């Protein structure tokens, strides 16, 4: 695997992680409300 592929995968993973975190935050705030 070359460097560019690794960077692309890392970007995708961090984007997915961010989306997951924001979804979880949404769910938590809805549950508490």
N, C-alpha and C positions, 0 to 999 in steps of 0.2 A: 504494500500500500504506500502511495507516495504522500508527500507533505500536504499537497493541495486537497487530496481526498480526506486526510485526517482533519484538516481545518474545516472542510465542508461538513463533515459528520459532527464535529464539535459544535459548530454553529447551529445545526439542526437540533442537537440534543439540548443545548441551552435554551433554544426557542421553545421546545416542547416543555422543558422544565418550567419555564416562566409561565406558559399558558396553564399548566397543571396547578402551579401555585396560586395563580389568580382565580382559577375555578374553585379551588379549595377555600380560598378566602371568601369568595362569594357564598359558598354553601354554609360556611361557619357563620357569617353575618346574618344570613337568612334564618338559620336555626336559632340564633340568639334573639332575633328580633321578635 
